[in-house]
Amino acid sequence: MNKRKWILVVLSAGMLLQLGTCLSEVGSYTMAAFEEYLPDLLDTWLETLTASA
């Protein structure tokens, strides 16, 4: 392989690694937000179920 192809391989691997890291961080923030609001959501759902029953 010539130099241009090796450079493209390295750059694409770096971009893939950055994308994976970004998705991991977004998932972590989403889970943290869900964890924070879960008690409120459960209380609301339970109030709705008891009001409708």
C-alpha distance matrix in Angstrom:
0.0 3.7 6.7 8.1 6.2 6.8 10.2 10.9 10.5 12.7 15.1 15.6 16.3 18.8 20.4 20.8 22.5 24.7 25.8 26.7 28.6 30.4 31.4 32.7 34.8 36.2 37.1 38.8 40.8 41.9 43.1 44.9 46.7 47.6 48.9 51.0 52.6 53.0 56.6 57.6 56.1 57.8 61.1 60.9 60.1 63.0 65.4 64.4 65.0 68.3 69.5 68.8 70.3
3.7 0.0 3.8 5.6 5.6 6.6 8.9 10.3 11.0 12.8 14.6 15.8 17.0 18.9 20.4 21.5 23.1 24.9 26.2 27.5 29.2 30.7 32.1 33.5 35.3 36.7 38.0 39.6 41.3 42.5 44.0 45.6 47.2 48.4 49.8 51.7 53.3 53.9 57.5 58.4 57.0 58.9 62.1 61.8 61.2 64.2 66.4 65.5 66.2 69.5 70.6 70.0 71.7
6.7 3.8 0.0 3.8 5.5 5.1 6.1 8.6 9.9 10.6 12.2 14.2 15.4 16.6 18.3 20.0 21.2 22.6 24.3 25.9 27.1 28.6 30.4 31.7 33.2 34.7 36.2 37.6 39.2 40.7 42.2 43.6 45.2 46.6 48.0 49.6 51.3 52.2 55.7 56.6 55.4 57.4 60.5 60.2 59.8 62.8 65.0 64.2 65.0 68.3 69.3 68.8 70.6
8.1 5.6 3.8 0.0 3.8 5.5 5.1 6.3 8.7 10.0 10.6 12.2 14.3 15.4 16.4 18.3 20.0 21.1 22.4 24.3 25.8 26.8 28.5 30.2 31.7 32.9 34.6 36.2 37.5 38.8 40.6 42.1 43.4 44.8 46.4 48.0 49.5 50.5 54.1 54.7 53.4 55.6 58.6 58.1 57.8 60.8 62.9 61.9 62.9 66.2 67.1 66.5 68.4
6.2 5.6 5.5 3.8 0.0 3.8 5.4 5.0 6.2 8.7 9.8 10.4 12.2 14.2 15.2 16.3 18.3 19.9 20.9 22.5 24.3 25.6 26.9 28.5 30.3 31.5 32.8 34.6 36.2 37.3 38.8 40.6 42.0 43.1 44.7 46.6 48.0 48.7 52.4 53.1 51.7 53.7 56.8 56.4 55.8 58.8 61.0 60.0 60.8 64.2 65.2 64.5 66.2
6.8 6.6 5.1 5.5 3.8 0.0 3.8 5.4 5.0 6.2 8.6 9.9 10.6 12.4 14.2 15.3 16.6 18.4 20.0 21.2 22.7 24.4 25.9 27.1 28.8 30.4 31.7 33.1 34.9 36.2 37.6 39.2 40.9 42.1 43.4 45.2 46.9 47.6 51.2 52.1 50.8 52.7 55.9 55.7 55.2 58.1 60.4 59.6 60.3 63.6 64.7 64.2 65.9
10.2 8.9 6.1 5.1 5.4 3.8 0.0 3.8 5.4 5.2 6.1 8.5 9.9 10.6 12.2 14.2 15.4 16.5 18.3 20.0 21.2 22.5 24.4 25.8 27.1 28.6 30.3 31.6 33.1 34.6 36.2 37.6 39.1 40.6 42.0 43.6 45.3 46.2 49.8 50.5 49.4 51.5 54.5 54.2 54.0 56.9 59.0 58.3 59.3 62.4 63.4 63.1 64.9
10.9 10.3 8.6 6.3 5.0 5.4 3.8 0.0 3.8 5.5 5.1 5.9 8.4 9.8 10.4 12.0 14.1 15.2 16.3 18.2 19.8 20.8 22.3 24.1 25.7 26.8 28.4 30.1 31.5 32.7 34.4 36.1 37.4 38.6 40.3 42.0 43.4 44.3 47.9 48.6 47.2 49.3 52.4 52.0 51.5 54.6 56.7 55.8 56.7 60.0 60.9 60.4 62.2
10.5 11.0 9.9 8.7 6.2 5.0 5.4 3.8 0.0 3.8 5.5 5.3 6.1 8.6 10.0 10.5 12.3 14.3 15.4 16.5 18.4 20.0 21.2 22.5 24.5 25.9 27.0 28.6 30.5 31.6 33.0 34.7 36.3 37.4 38.8 40.8 42.3 42.9 46.5 47.4 46.0 47.9 51.1 50.9 50.3 53.2 55.5 54.7 55.4 58.6 59.8 59.3 60.9
12.7 12.8 10.6 10.0 8.7 6.2 5.2 5.5 3.8 0.0 3.8 5.5 5.2 6.2 8.7 9.9 10.6 12.4 14.3 15.4 16.6 18.4 20.1 21.1 22.7 24.5 25.8 27.1 28.8 30.4 31.7 33.1 34.9 36.2 37.4 39.2 41.0 41.8 45.3 46.3 45.1 47.1 50.1 50.1 49.7 52.5 54.8 54.2 55.0 58.2 59.3 59.0 60.7
15.1 14.6 12.2 10.6 9.8 8.6 6.1 5.1 5.5 3.8 0.0 3.8 5.4 5.1 6.2 8.6 9.8 10.6 12.3 14.3 15.3 16.4 18.4 19.9 21.2 22.6 24.3 25.7 27.1 28.6 30.3 31.6 33.1 34.6 36.1 37.6 39.2 40.3 43.8 44.5 43.4 45.5 48.5 48.2 48.0 51.0 53.0 52.3 53.4 56.5 57.5 57.2 59.1
15.6 15.8 14.2 12.2 10.4 9.9 8.5 5.9 5.3 5.5 3.8 0.0 3.8 5.4 5.0 6.1 8.6 9.8 10.5 12.3 14.2 15.2 16.5 18.3 20.0 21.0 22.4 24.3 25.8 26.8 28.5 30.3 31.6 32.8 34.4 36.2 37.6 38.4 42.0 42.7 41.3 43.4 46.5 46.1 45.7 48.7 50.8 50.0 50.9 54.1 55.1 54.7 56.5
16.3 17.0 15.4 14.3 12.2 10.6 9.9 8.4 6.1 5.2 5.4 3.8 0.0 3.8 5.4 5.1 6.2 8.7 9.9 10.6 12.3 14.2 15.4 16.5 18.5 20.1 21.1 22.6 24.5 25.8 27.0 28.7 30.4 31.5 32.8 34.8 36.4 37.0 40.6 41.6 40.3 42.2 45.3 45.3 44.8 47.6 49.9 49.3 50.0 53.2 54.4 54.0 55.6
18.8 18.9 16.6 15.4 14.2 12.4 10.6 9.8 8.6 6.2 5.1 5.4 3.8 0.0 3.8 5.4 5.1 6.2 8.6 9.9 10.6 12.3 14.3 15.3 16.6 18.4 20.0 21.1 22.7 24.3 25.8 27.0 28.7 30.2 31.5 33.1 34.9 35.9 39.3 40.2 39.2 41.3 44.2 44.2 44.0 46.8 49.0 48.5 49.5 52.5 53.7 53.5 55.3
20.4 20.4 18.3 16.4 15.2 14.2 12.2 10.4 10.0 8.7 6.2 5.0 5.4 3.8 0.0 3.8 5.4 5.1 6.1 8.6 9.8 10.5 12.3 14.1 15.4 16.5 18.3 19.9 21.1 22.5 24.3 25.8 27.0 28.5 30.1 31.6 33.1 34.2 37.7 38.4 37.2 39.4 42.4 42.0 41.9 44.8 46.8 46.2 47.3 50.4 51.3 51.1 53.0
20.8 21.5 20.0 18.3 16.3 15.3 14.2 12.0 10.5 9.9 8.6 6.1 5.1 5.4 3.8 0.0 3.8 5.4 5.1 6.2 8.6 9.9 10.6 12.3 14.3 15.4 16.5 18.3 20.1 21.0 22.5 24.4 25.9 26.9 28.4 30.3 31.8 32.4 36.0 36.9 35.5 37.5 40.6 40.4 39.9 42.8 45.1 44.3 45.2 48.4 49.5 49.1 50.8
22.5 23.1 21.2 20.0 18.3 16.6 15.4 14.1 12.3 10.6 9.8 8.6 6.2 5.1 5.4 3.8 0.0 3.8 5.4 5.1 6.2 8.6 10.0 10.5 12.4 14.4 15.4 16.5 18.5 20.0 21.1 22.6 24.5 25.7 26.9 28.7 30.5 31.2 34.7 35.8 34.7 36.6 39.6 39.7 39.4 42.1 44.4 44.0 44.9 47.9 49.2 49.1 50.6
24.7 24.9 22.6 21.1 19.9 18.4 16.5 15.2 14.3 12.4 10.6 9.8 8.7 6.2 5.1 5.4 3.8 0.0 3.8 5.4 5.1 6.1 8.6 9.8 10.6 12.3 14.2 15.3 16.6 18.3 20.0 21.1 22.6 24.3 25.6 27.0 28.8 29.9 33.4 34.1 33.3 35.4 38.3 38.2 38.2 41.0 43.1 42.7 43.8 46.8 47.8 47.9 49.7
25.8 26.2 24.3 22.4 20.9 20.0 18.3 16.3 15.4 14.3 12.3 10.5 9.9 8.6 6.1 5.1 5.4 3.8 0.0 3.8 5.4 5.1 6.2 8.5 9.9 10.6 12.2 14.2 15.4 16.4 18.3 20.0 21.2 22.4 24.2 25.8 27.1 28.1 31.7 32.3 31.1 33.3 36.2 35.9 35.7 38.7 40.7 40.1 41.2 44.3 45.3 45.1 46.9
26.7 27.5 25.9 24.3 22.5 21.2 20.0 18.2 16.5 15.4 14.3 12.3 10.6 9.9 8.6 6.2 5.1 5.4 3.8 0.0 3.8 5.4 5.2 6.1 8.7 10.0 10.5 12.2 14.3 15.3 16.4 18.3 20.0 20.9 22.3 24.3 25.9 26.4 30.0 31.1 29.8 31.6 34.8 34.8 34.4 37.1 39.4 39.0 39.8 42.8 44.1 43.9 45.5
28.6 29.2 27.1 25.8 24.3 22.7 21.2 19.8 18.4 16.6 15.3 14.2 12.3 10.6 9.8 8.6 6.2 5.1 5.4 3.8 0.0 3.8 5.5 5.0 6.3 8.7 9.9 10.5 12.4 14.2 15.4 16.5 18.5 19.9 21.0 22.6 24.6 25.5 28.8 29.9 29.1 31.0 33.9 34.1 34.1 36.7 38.9 38.8 39.8 42.6 43.9 44.1 45.7
30.4 30.7 28.6 26.8 25.6 24.4 22.5 20.8 20.0 18.4 16.4 15.2 14.2 12.3 10.5 9.9 8.6 6.1 5.1 5.4 3.8 0.0 3.8 5.4 5.2 6.3 8.6 9.9 10.7 12.3 14.3 15.4 16.6 18.3 19.9 21.2 22.8 24.1 27.5 28.1 27.3 29.6 32.3 32.2 32.3 35.2 37.1 36.8 38.1 40.9 41.9 42.1 44.0
31.4 32.1 30.4 28.5 26.9 25.9 24.4 22.3 21.2 20.1 18.4 16.5 15.4 14.3 12.3 10.6 10.0 8.6 6.2 5.2 5.5 3.8 0.0 3.8 5.4 5.1 6.1 8.5 9.9 10.4 12.2 14.2 15.3 16.3 18.1 19.9 21.2 22.0 25.6 26.3 25.0 27.1 30.1 30.0 29.8 32.6 34.7 34.2 35.3 38.3 39.4 39.3 41.1
32.7 33.5 31.7 30.2 28.5 27.1 25.8 24.1 22.5 21.1 19.9 18.3 16.5 15.3 14.1 12.3 10.5 9.8 8.5 6.1 5.0 5.4 3.8 0.0 3.8 5.5 5.1 6.2 8.7 9.9 10.6 12.3 14.3 15.3 16.3 18.4 20.2 20.7 24.1 25.4 24.4 26.1 29.2 29.5 29.3 31.8 34.1 34.0 34.9 37.7 39.1 39.2 40.8
34.8 35.3 33.2 31.7 30.3 28.8 27.1 25.7 24.5 22.7 21.2 20.0 18.5 16.6 15.4 14.3 12.4 10.6 9.9 8.7 6.3 5.2 5.4 3.8 0.0 3.8 5.4 5.0 6.2 8.5 9.9 10.5 12.3 14.1 15.2 16.5 18.5 19.7 22.9 23.9 23.4 25.4 28.1 28.4 28.7 31.3 33.3 33.4 34.6 37.2 38.4 38.9 40.6
36.2 36.7 34.7 32.9 31.5 30.4 28.6 26.8 25.9 24.5 22.6 21.0 20.1 18.4 16.5 15.4 14.4 12.3 10.6 10.0 8.7 6.3 5.1 5.5 3.8 0.0 3.8 5.4 5.2 6.1 8.6 9.9 10.6 12.2 14.1 15.3 16.6 17.9 21.4 21.9 21.0 23.4 26.1 26.0 26.2 29.1 30.9 30.7 32.0 34.8 35.8 36.1 38.0
37.1 38.0 36.2 34.6 32.8 31.7 30.3 28.4 27.0 25.8 24.3 22.4 21.1 20.0 18.3 16.5 15.4 14.2 12.2 10.5 9.9 8.6 6.1 5.1 5.4 3.8 0.0 3.8 5.5 5.0 6.1 8.6 9.9 10.4 12.1 14.2 15.5 16.0 19.6 20.5 19.4 21.3 24.3 24.4 24.3 26.9 29.1 28.9 29.9 32.7 34.0 34.2 35.8
38.8 39.6 37.6 36.2 34.6 33.1 31.6 30.1 28.6 27.1 25.7 24.3 22.6 21.1 19.9 18.3 16.5 15.3 14.2 12.2 10.5 9.9 8.5 6.2 5.0 5.4 3.8 0.0 3.8 5.4 5.2 6.2 8.7 9.9 10.5 12.3 14.4 15.1 18.4 19.7 19.2 20.9 23.7 24.3 24.5 26.8 29.0 29.3 30.3 32.8 34.3 34.9 36.4
40.8 41.3 39.2 37.5 36.2 34.9 33.1 31.5 30.5 28.8 27.1 25.8 24.5 22.7 21.1 20.1 18.5 16.6 15.4 14.3 12.4 10.7 9.9 8.7 6.2 5.2 5.5 3.8 0.0 3.8 5.5 5.1 6.2 8.6 9.8 10.5 12.5 14.0 17.2 17.9 17.6 19.9 22.3 22.6 23.3 25.8 27.6 27.9 29.3 31.8 32.9 33.6 35.4
41.9 42.5 40.7 38.8 37.3 36.2 34.6 32.7 31.6 30.4 28.6 26.8 25.8 24.3 22.5 21.0 20.0 18.3 16.4 15.3 14.2 12.3 10.4 9.9 8.5 6.1 5.0 5.4 3.8 0.0 3.8 5.4 5.2 6.1 8.5 9.9 10.7 11.9 15.4 15.9 15.0 17.4 20.0 20.0 20.3 23.1 24.9 24.9 26.2 28.9 29.9 30.4 32.3
43.1 44.0 42.2 40.6 38.8 37.6 36.2 34.4 33.0 31.7 30.3 28.5 27.0 25.8 24.3 22.5 21.1 20.0 18.3 16.4 15.4 14.3 12.2 10.6 9.9 8.6 6.1 5.2 5.5 3.8 0.0 3.8 5.4 5.0 6.0 8.5 10.0 10.1 13.6 14.9 14.1 15.8 18.7 19.3 19.3 21.6 23.9 24.2 25.1 27.6 29.1 29.7 31.2
44.9 45.6 43.6 42.1 40.6 39.2 37.6 36.1 34.7 33.1 31.6 30.3 28.7 27.0 25.8 24.4 22.6 21.1 20.0 18.3 16.5 15.4 14.2 12.3 10.5 9.9 8.6 6.2 5.1 5.4 3.8 0.0 3.8 5.5 5.0 6.2 8.8 9.9 12.7 14.0 14.2 16.0 18.3 19.2 20.0 22.0 23.9 24.7 26.0 28.1 29.5 30.6 32.0
46.7 47.2 45.2 43.4 42.0 40.9 39.1 37.4 36.3 34.9 33.1 31.6 30.4 28.7 27.0 25.9 24.5 22.6 21.2 20.0 18.5 16.6 15.3 14.3 12.3 10.6 9.9 8.7 6.2 5.2 5.4 3.8 0.0 3.8 5.4 5.1 6.3 8.5 11.4 11.7 11.8 14.3 16.3 16.7 17.8 20.1 21.6 22.2 23.9 26.1 27.1 28.2 30.0
47.6 48.4 46.6 44.8 43.1 42.1 40.6 38.6 37.4 36.2 34.6 32.8 31.5 30.2 28.5 26.9 25.7 24.3 22.4 20.9 19.9 18.3 16.3 15.3 14.1 12.2 10.4 9.9 8.6 6.1 5.0 5.5 3.8 0.0 3.8 5.4 5.3 5.8 9.4 10.1 9.3 11.4 14.0 14.4 14.9 17.3 19.2 19.6 20.9 23.2 24.5 25.3 27.0
48.9 49.8 48.0 46.4 44.7 43.4 42.0 40.3 38.8 37.4 36.1 34.4 32.8 31.5 30.1 28.4 26.9 25.6 24.2 22.3 21.0 19.9 18.1 16.3 15.2 14.1 12.1 10.5 9.8 8.5 6.0 5.0 5.4 3.8 0.0 3.8 5.6 5.3 8.0 10.0 10.1 11.2 13.7 15.1 15.6 17.3 19.4 20.5 21.4 23.4 25.1 26.2 27.5
51.0 51.7 49.6 48.0 46.6 45.2 43.6 42.0 40.8 39.2 37.6 36.2 34.8 33.1 31.6 30.3 28.7 27.0 25.8 24.3 22.6 21.2 19.9 18.4 16.5 15.3 14.2 12.3 10.5 9.9 8.5 6.2 5.1 5.4 3.8 0.0 3.8 5.8 7.4 8.4 9.7 11.5 13.0 14.3 15.8 17.4 18.8 20.2 21.7 23.3 24.6 26.2 27.7
52.6 53.3 51.3 49.5 48.0 46.9 45.3 43.4 42.3 41.0 39.2 37.6 36.4 34.9 33.1 31.8 30.5 28.8 27.1 25.9 24.6 22.8 21.2 20.2 18.5 16.6 15.5 14.4 12.5 10.7 10.0 8.8 6.3 5.3 5.6 3.8 0.0 3.8 5.7 5.4 6.3 8.8 10.2 10.8 12.4 14.4 15.6 16.7 18.5 20.2 21.3 22.8 24.5
53.0 53.9 52.2 50.5 48.7 47.6 46.2 44.3 42.9 41.8 40.3 38.4 37.0 35.9 34.2 32.4 31.2 29.9 28.1 26.4 25.5 24.1 22.0 20.7 19.7 17.9 16.0 15.1 14.0 11.9 10.1 9.9 8.5 5.8 5.3 5.8 3.8 0.0 3.8 5.4 5.0 6.1 8.6 9.9 10.5 12.1 14.2 15.3 16.3 18.2 19.8 21.1 22.4
56.6 57.5 55.7 54.1 52.4 51.2 49.8 47.9 46.5 45.3 43.8 42.0 40.6 39.3 37.7 36.0 34.7 33.4 31.7 30.0 28.8 27.5 25.6 24.1 22.9 21.4 19.6 18.4 17.2 15.4 13.6 12.7 11.4 9.4 8.0 7.4 5.7 3.8 0.0 3.8 5.4 5.1 6.2 8.6 9.9 10.5 12.2 14.2 15.3 16.4 18.2 20.0 21.1
57.6 58.4 56.6 54.7 53.1 52.1 50.5 48.6 47.4 46.3 44.5 42.7 41.6 40.2 38.4 36.9 35.8 34.1 32.3 31.1 29.9 28.1 26.3 25.4 23.9 21.9 20.5 19.7 17.9 15.9 14.9 14.0 11.7 10.1 10.0 8.4 5.4 5.4 3.8 0.0 3.8 5.5 5.1 6.2 8.6 9.9 10.6 12.3 14.3 15.4 16.4 18.4 20.1
56.1 57.0 55.4 53.4 51.7 50.8 49.4 47.2 46.0 45.1 43.4 41.3 40.3 39.2 37.2 35.5 34.7 33.3 31.1 29.8 29.1 27.3 25.0 24.4 23.4 21.0 19.4 19.2 17.6 15.0 14.1 14.2 11.8 9.3 10.1 9.7 6.3 5.0 5.4 3.8 0.0 3.8 5.5 5.1 6.2 8.6 9.9 10.6 12.3 14.3 15.3 16.6 18.4
57.8 58.9 57.4 55.6 53.7 52.7 51.5 49.3 47.9 47.1 45.5 43.4 42.2 41.3 39.4 37.5 36.6 35.4 33.3 31.6 31.0 29.6 27.1 26.1 25.4 23.4 21.3 20.9 19.9 17.4 15.8 16.0 14.3 11.4 11.2 11.5 8.8 6.1 5.1 5.5 3.8 0.0 3.8 5.4 5.1 6.0 8.5 9.8 10.5 12.2 14.0 15.4 16.4
61.1 62.1 60.5 58.6 56.8 55.9 54.5 52.4 51.1 50.1 48.5 46.5 45.3 44.2 42.4 40.6 39.6 38.3 36.2 34.8 33.9 32.3 30.1 29.2 28.1 26.1 24.3 23.7 22.3 20.0 18.7 18.3 16.3 14.0 13.7 13.0 10.2 8.6 6.2 5.1 5.5 3.8 0.0 3.8 5.5 5.1 6.1 8.6 9.9 10.6 12.1 14.2 15.4
60.9 61.8 60.2 58.1 56.4 55.7 54.2 52.0 50.9 50.1 48.2 46.1 45.3 44.2 42.0 40.4 39.7 38.2 35.9 34.8 34.1 32.2 30.0 29.5 28.4 26.0 24.4 24.3 22.6 20.0 19.3 19.2 16.7 14.4 15.1 14.3 10.8 9.9 8.6 6.2 5.1 5.4 3.8 0.0 3.8 5.5 5.1 6.2 8.6 10.0 10.5 12.3 14.3
60.1 61.2 59.8 57.8 55.8 55.2 54.0 51.5 50.3 49.7 48.0 45.7 44.8 44.0 41.9 39.9 39.4 38.2 35.7 34.4 34.1 32.3 29.8 29.3 28.7 26.2 24.3 24.5 23.3 20.3 19.3 20.0 17.8 14.9 15.6 15.8 12.4 10.5 9.9 8.6 6.2 5.1 5.5 3.8 0.0 3.8 5.5 5.1 6.2 8.6 9.9 10.6 12.3
63.0 64.2 62.8 60.8 58.8 58.1 56.9 54.6 53.2 52.5 51.0 48.7 47.6 46.8 44.8 42.8 42.1 41.0 38.7 37.1 36.7 35.2 32.6 31.8 31.3 29.1 26.9 26.8 25.8 23.1 21.6 22.0 20.1 17.3 17.3 17.4 14.4 12.1 10.5 9.9 8.6 6.0 5.1 5.5 3.8 0.0 3.8 5.4 5.1 6.1 8.5 9.9 10.6
65.4 66.4 65.0 62.9 61.0 60.4 59.0 56.7 55.5 54.8 53.0 50.8 49.9 49.0 46.8 45.1 44.4 43.1 40.7 39.4 38.9 37.1 34.7 34.1 33.3 30.9 29.1 29.0 27.6 24.9 23.9 23.9 21.6 19.2 19.4 18.8 15.6 14.2 12.2 10.6 9.9 8.5 6.1 5.1 5.5 3.8 0.0 3.8 5.5 5.2 6.0 8.5 10.0
64.4 65.5 64.2 61.9 60.0 59.6 58.3 55.8 54.7 54.2 52.3 50.0 49.3 48.5 46.2 44.3 44.0 42.7 40.1 39.0 38.8 36.8 34.2 34.0 33.4 30.7 28.9 29.3 27.9 24.9 24.2 24.7 22.2 19.6 20.5 20.2 16.7 15.3 14.2 12.3 10.6 9.8 8.6 6.2 5.1 5.4 3.8 0.0 3.8 5.6 5.2 6.2 8.6
65.0 66.2 65.0 62.9 60.8 60.3 59.3 56.7 55.4 55.0 53.4 50.9 50.0 49.5 47.3 45.2 44.9 43.8 41.2 39.8 39.8 38.1 35.3 34.9 34.6 32.0 29.9 30.3 29.3 26.2 25.1 26.0 23.9 20.9 21.4 21.7 18.5 16.3 15.3 14.3 12.3 10.5 9.9 8.6 6.2 5.1 5.5 3.8 0.0 3.8 5.5 5.3 6.1
68.3 69.5 68.3 66.2 64.2 63.6 62.4 60.0 58.6 58.2 56.5 54.1 53.2 52.5 50.4 48.4 47.9 46.8 44.3 42.8 42.6 40.9 38.3 37.7 37.2 34.8 32.7 32.8 31.8 28.9 27.6 28.1 26.1 23.2 23.4 23.3 20.2 18.2 16.4 15.4 14.3 12.2 10.6 10.0 8.6 6.1 5.2 5.6 3.8 0.0 3.8 5.5 5.2
69.5 70.6 69.3 67.1 65.2 64.7 63.4 60.9 59.8 59.3 57.5 55.1 54.4 53.7 51.3 49.5 49.2 47.8 45.3 44.1 43.9 41.9 39.4 39.1 38.4 35.8 34.0 34.3 32.9 29.9 29.1 29.5 27.1 24.5 25.1 24.6 21.3 19.8 18.2 16.4 15.3 14.0 12.1 10.5 9.9 8.5 6.0 5.2 5.5 3.8 0.0 3.8 5.6
68.8 70.0 68.8 66.5 64.5 64.2 63.1 60.4 59.3 59.0 57.2 54.7 54.0 53.5 51.1 49.1 49.1 47.9 45.1 43.9 44.1 42.1 39.3 39.2 38.9 36.1 34.2 34.9 33.6 30.4 29.7 30.6 28.2 25.3 26.2 26.2 22.8 21.1 20.0 18.4 16.6 15.4 14.2 12.3 10.6 9.9 8.5 6.2 5.3 5.5 3.8 0.0 3.8
70.3 71.7 70.6 68.4 66.2 65.9 64.9 62.2 60.9 60.7 59.1 56.5 55.6 55.3 53.0 50.8 50.6 49.7 46.9 45.5 45.7 44.0 41.1 40.8 40.6 38.0 35.8 36.4 35.4 32.3 31.2 32.0 30.0 27.0 27.5 27.7 24.5 22.4 21.1 20.1 18.4 16.4 15.4 14.3 12.3 10.6 10.0 8.6 6.1 5.2 5.6 3.8 0.0
